[in-house]
Structures are given as C-alpha cells and as structure tokens.
C-alpha cells in the first residue's frame, strides 16, 4: 500500500468519526426553541388592573421618577470617579 493511499483512508475515517461525534453531541443536548412561554400555551397572564384599563403616569409622577434616576446616576458617577 502506498503512503498517500493510507493517508487518504485515515482522512476518510477521521471525517466519519467527526460526523458521528457531531450527531451524538446534538442528541445529548436538550432541545429548546427559545425563551419564555411556548406558543399556544393556555397559561394566560392576569390583567394588571381589575377594570382592564391601562394605567397612566401623571406628569408629576414621571418627574419624580426622572429626578430619582438622575440622583442615582449622579451617585454612581461619584462612586466610579472615586475608584
């Protein structure tokens, strides 16, 4: 047998083993389609409010939240600059 023929047979065997390994690796991992509840699930989330209307944020409430976030960001910047 020639050396080139032996090398060709070894390469063919390596390719077959790699394909078998890939099949086994795929079979051993659990199948997951994605995050969250599967489509068509009957488990329905409850409404946020009892009357079904969407809750709205007042301008005053929005300003309070914005001020609180600005304060939080300022504290974080102060901590990062102190490091």
MOWO-V231845 format. One record per pair of residues at least 24 apart in sequence whose C-alpha atoms are under 8 Angstrom apart, sorted by the first residue. I is the first residue (numbers start at 0). GAP is how many residues later the second one is. Records with the same first field share a line. If there is no record, write none. Layout:
I=GAP, GAP
//
This chain:
none
//
